[in-house]
Amino acid sequence: MFKDFSKENFRTVLAMAWPAIIESFFVAFAGLVDSLMVSRMGAYAVAAVGLTTQPKFMGLSLFFAVNVSVSALVARRFGAKQREDANRIFVTAVIFVLIAAVILSVFFVTTANPIIRLCGSSDATPEDISTHNAAVTYFRIIMGGMIFNCIQMVINSAQRGAGNTKITMRTNVTSNAVNIVLNYLLIEGHCGFPALGIVGAATATVLGTVVSSVMSIISIRGKENFISIPYILTNKIRGAVDSLKSLVKVGYGIFFEQLLMRIGFMATAVMAAKMGMDAMAAHQVGMNLMGLTFSFGDGLQAAAVALIGRSLGQGDTELAKTYGRTCKAVGLVIAAVLTVIYFFGARWLMSMFFREEHIVVLGVSIMRVIIFVVIFQITQVINMGCLRGAGDTLYTALASTISVTIVRTLVSWIGGFILGFGIVGIWLGVLADQISRFIFASIRYRMGKWVKIQI
């Protein structure tokens, strides 16, 4: 694979990828810091935040689909120098996102209690009741403010498609820095601020997205930007049915992929919750740490979507393939480094979150599985990104659905309950999912049909 490198392509990939990697890393890092700061209140609080993770992402599934569509379509128009059409697609996406965010926000706030119950919460003990109530409160606050997150995501997706990954990096890094500072001030009450506990953690998260949404809007105020508010106003560009059709064509597969994947993720989380509060807390920290590894693949995936979309827009299929190979080679190096860090640093990492030795031991066992997850995760994420960037979203939807909803759930259930491996068995399901997606994505990528898709 490394023989396919050229210095120019290598520099191009790194220049496009490093801001996206830092952006995605800080998003994952903020989630990790959330769990670390919340852990000061006890394992129940970590478990509470963990219960909200999958329903939150399920609520955002529609917007993830829109974002991938926007990024892929804008990248293709950027390569073809079709600025007006790109901005029309952007305006259409923004209108759709605003309407959908308001509707879904109201729904999730009003149904928070039964949703958290569905995610495995119980009232068997006083600790379980405290965990449930904290999770409901946290969920209502973050979903009540989801519109700010949705605004910044759609703008940043358009910016990535146009190659402006540094702008999106700045907005997300600033947002997560604000989140971390406010966590410190509001969770335990420092510098004269009230100690709000779980409410403070949720409030900090929402206020961080408010900052990022404002910064994202400011980032498209320049007249010379490919995606530009002045350009839109000057040319009286409005949303269009054709643009909506293009978004749906690329995004419908991603939406169903995200939705069905979240069902699989939620099934895993419910099984973890059934194993008790301590196991759920260790599971949540494991998910946060795995999120850090995902951030590297996600950053390289963002670069692959933009570079491949641009290359295909220019009609250069060989360059698109070269960028894909280069992104994967960089990903393999990163995976090797992370594997070493997680192997030697597992106990130290878990000891940062928990004082209880039995929870630390559970966490270390999870980390041993994550080491193998990392090897497959980064490459499959990049491969999937290449396929999505080319518009091959139906295949990625089917592959992810089979892997997450069926393979992951089945192996987790067998490993966790039938074979009696407990929380480690749940994580064997996570590993099986990553291996399955790796196989599906690798086969499709090597077939090469994705470079011929028109979007």
N, C-alpha and C positions, 0 to 999 in steps of 0.2 A: 504493500500500500504506500509506503514512504517513498518509493521510487517515482510515484506520480507527482511528488511535490515539485513546484517551481517556486523560486524565491518571491516572485511577483504575486502568485496566487496565495502563497503562504501569508505574505504581508497583508493582502486584501482581506483574507478570512479573519486574521487576527484583528485588523483595524475595525472590521465590522462586528466581530464577536465579543471583543473584550468589554465594550460598554454594556452589551446585552448580558454578558455573564455577570458583571458586577451588579447590574440592575437586578437580575434574577436572584443572585446570591444574597443581596441585602434584603430582598423580600423574604427569602427563606430564613435568613439570619434574624430578622425581626420576629418571625414566628418562634424561633428558638429562644430568643431573649424573652419574649412574652411568657413562654413556658418556664424559663428560668426564674423570672421575677415573680410569677404567679406561684411557683413552687415554694416560695417563702411562707405562703399561707397553708401549705400542706399538700399531700398527694391528692386530696379530694379536688382541689382547685385545678390541678393539672389534668385530672380526669374529666372535670367539667368542660374545660376548653377543648379537650379531645372529643367529647361527645358532639360538639358543634361543628367540627371540621368538615365532615362529609356532607351534612345538609347544607352548609354554607356553600361549598363548592358545587353541590347539585343545583342550588339556586343561581349560581353564576355560569352554569353550563351553556345556556343560551348565549351569553355574552362572550364566552370563550370562543364559541363557534363563529360569531360575528367578527371577532377580532382576527381570527385566522383568515377569514374571508377577506376582510379589509386589507390585511397585510399582503396577502397573495395577489389580490387584484390591483392594488396600488403599485406593487413591485412590477407587475406585468406592464401596467400603463406607463410606469416610469421608464422602463426599458424601451417601450415603443414611443416615448415622448408625447403621450396623450394626457396632457395636464388637465384639461377641462373635464375629461371623462373621469379621471382619478378623483378630482374634487367633487364631482357629482356623486360618485360612489360614496365618498366620505360623508357628504351632507345627508344622503339617504340613510346611511348607517347610524349617524348621530340621532336623527329623528326617531328611528326605530328603537334605538337603545334607551332614549329618554322615556318613551311611552312604556316600554316593557319593564324598565327599572321601577317606575312608580307602581305599576300593577303588582309586580312580584314582591316588592318591598312590603306593601300593605298585606299581602297574603301571608308572608312568612312571619311578620310581627304578630298577626292575629292568631296564627296557628302554631306558635312556638312550643307551647306545652305538649300537645300531642306529637309533634315532630320529634322532640327530644325523647319522649317515651318510646317512639318507634326506633330510635337509634340505640336502644338497649338500656336506658335509664330505668332504675327501679326504686322502690321505697321500702325495701326489706329491712334496712337498718337506719338509724339516725344519720349516719355518714352518707348513705345512699340518698336520703332526702336532701341533705345539704348539697350534695353533688348535683342532683337534678335541678334544684332551685337556682343554683349558681349558673348552670348551663343555660337554662331558660332565659335568665336575665342577660347573660352575655350575648346569646343568640339574637334576642330582640334588639339590642343596641346596634350590633354590627349590621344586621339586615335592615334596620331602620335607616342606616346611613349608606346603604349600598350604592345609591345613585352616584355618589361622588367617585366611588371606585370604578363604576361602569364608564363614567365620562372620561376619566384619565386613561382607562384601558383602550377605549376605541380611538382616542387621539394618538396615543403612543403606538398603537398598531399601525395606523396610517403613516406615522413618522418612520417606523421601522421599515415599512414597505418602500419608502422613499430613500432609505439608507441613513436616516438621521438617528442612529442608535445612541449617540452621545446625549442627545436631548432627553430621550426617554430614560437613560441612565440617571441623569441629574435629577429628574422629577422623582423617580422612585427611591433613589438614595436619600434625598432630602426628606421625602415622606416617611421613610422608615427611621431616619434619625430623629425626626419629630416624635414618632411613635415611641421609640426607646426612651427619649428624655421624659415624655409625658408618663410613660409607665413608671419611671423612677419617682416622679412627683406625685402621681395619683394613686398608685396601688397601696403603698405603705404610708404616704403622706409625708413629704419632705419639703423643706424651704417654705413652710407656712401653708402648703396645700393640704386639703383634707385627705384622710386615708379612706379611699373608696373601694379598695379591694378589687373584686372581679369587675365591678362597675367601672373602676378607674382603668383597668386593662382594656375593656371594650371601648370606652370613651377615647382613650389614647389612639386606638386603632382607627376609629372613625375620623378623628381630627387629623391624623396623618394622611388619610385619603383626601380630605378637604384641601390640604396644602398641595398635594400632588395634582389634583384636578385643576386648581388655579394655575399652577405652573405649566401644566399641559396646554391649557387654553392660551396662555401668554406665548408659548413656544410656536404657535401658528399665526401670530400676528404680523410676521414679517412679509412684506410684499413679494420678496424674491423666493420665499419658500415654495417648494413644489406643492405642498398642501398649505393653503394660505387663506385666512379669513378675509383680508382685503381683496384678494383675487376672486373669492367667492362672491363678495358683495358687489365688486365692480362689474363682474360679468353676470350678475343676477342668477347665479347657479342655484337650482333648487333640487329637491329630491325627485327621483324619477322611477317609474315602474320598471323600466328596463334595468336600472341599477339595482333595484331590489331583487329582480329575478337573478341577476348575476351573483348577488350576495347569497341568495338561497341556493343556487346551483352549486356553489363551492361549499357553503356552510351547512346544508341540511345533514350531510353525512357526518360532519364533525359534531353537530348538535346531538344526534342520536348516539354517536360514539361517546361523547361526554356524559350524556344522561345514563346510558347503560353501564358505562364504566363506573359512574358514581354509585349506581346500585350495587355493583360488585364491591367497590371500596366500602360502602356502608355495611354490606353484609359482613365483611371482614371486621369492621369496627364494632359491630354488634356482637360478634363472636368474642372479640377481645373484652368487651364490656361484661359479657356473661361470666368471664373468668375472675371478676372481682375488681375492686377499685385499684389495688396495687398493680395488678397486671395491666389494667387500662392506662394507668399513669406511665408505666414503663413503655408501653406500646406507643403512647403519644410522643414521648421524647424520641423514641426510635423513628417515628414518622417524621419528626422535625429534622433529625440528623440525615435521614434519607432525602429529605427535601433539599438539604444543602448540596448533596451530590446531583440531584435532579437539576439544580440551578445551573450547573456547568453545561449539562446536556441541553437545557432549555435555551441558554445563551447561544450555543452553537447552532441549535435548531433555528433560532431567530435569524442568525446570519445566513444559514442555508436557505431559508424561505426567501429572504430578500435577494440574495445573490443568484439563486436558481431562477426565481421569478424574473429578475432583470435579464439574465442570460437567455431565457426562453423567449422573453419579449423582444430580444434582439435577433432571435432565430438561431442562436448558437448553442446547439444541444450538447456538443462536446465540452464546451466550457462549463455548462451546467453540471455535467457528470464530474468534471474535474473538481469543481467547488465542493460537490458532495463528498468525494473521496478525501479531500483535504480536511474538511470539517471532521470527518470520522477519525482520521489519523490523529488530529489534535485531541479529540475526545479520548482516544485510547491512552495517550500519555497522561492525561488528567486522571483517568480512572485508576491507572497504576499507582499514582501518587496517593490518591485518596484511600486506596486499599491498604497501603502501608500505614497511613495515619490512623485509620480506624482499627487496624489490628493491634497496634501498640498502645493506642490511646483510649481504648474502650472503657476501662474501669475509671480512668480519670474523668472522662466525659460524663459518665453516669453519676459519679460522685459529686459533680457540680450541682446536680438536680435533687438528689435524694440523700438523706442521712441514714435511712433505714437500709441495713446491709442486704436484706432479702430482696428489696426492690432493685438495688444496685446489681445483684447477681442476675436477676431477671433481665435487666438492661444489657448487661455484658453478653448474655446468651443471645439476645436479639442482635447485638452488634456483630457477632460472629456470622450471622446469616447475612446481614447487610453487606459485609465484605464481598460476598459472592454476588449479591444484588447489583452492586456498583459496576461490576465487570460487564454485565449485560445491559444495564439501564441506560448508560450514556450513549452507547452505540445505537440502541433501538430508538431512542428519542430523536437522535439526529436523522436516522433513516426515515422515520415517520415524518419528520419535518420536511425532508426532501420531497417525499411523496405528496404531502399536503401542499407544499409550495408550488408543485406542478399541477395541483388540482385533482390528484388521485385520492379524493377524500372518502369515496364509498368503500374502497378497499381498506383504508386505514380504520374506518368505522367498524367493518366486519371483523378485522383482525383484533382490534382492541376489545370489541364486545366478547368475542370468543375467549380471549386471554384473561380479561379481568372478571367478566360476569360469570363465566363458566369455569375456566381452569383455576383461577385464583380462589373462588368460593369453594369449589369442590375439594381442592388440595388442602385448603385451610381447615375445612370441616373434618376431613379424614385425619390430618395431622394433629389438629388440636383436640378432637374429641374421640375419634375412633381409636387412634393409636396412642392417645394419652400424652402427647408431647406438650400440651398446654400452650402457652403463648408462643413458644418456639415453633410449634406446629402451625400456628397462624402465619408466622413469617415464612415458613416453607411454602405456603400458598403464595405469598408475595414474590418469592424467588421464582416459583413456577410460572407465575404471570409474566415476569420480566423475560424469562427464557423463551416463553411462547411468543411474545411480541417481537423479540429479537429474531426468531426464526421467520415469522411471517414477513417482517419488514425487510430482512436481508434477501429473501427469495424474490420479493416483488421488485426491490431496488435493482438486483442483478439482471432481471428480465429486461429492464430498460424501456418498457412501454410508457412509463410516466412522462418521458420527455416529449411525447407526441400529443399529449392532451391539450385541448384548446379551452381557454376560459375567458 
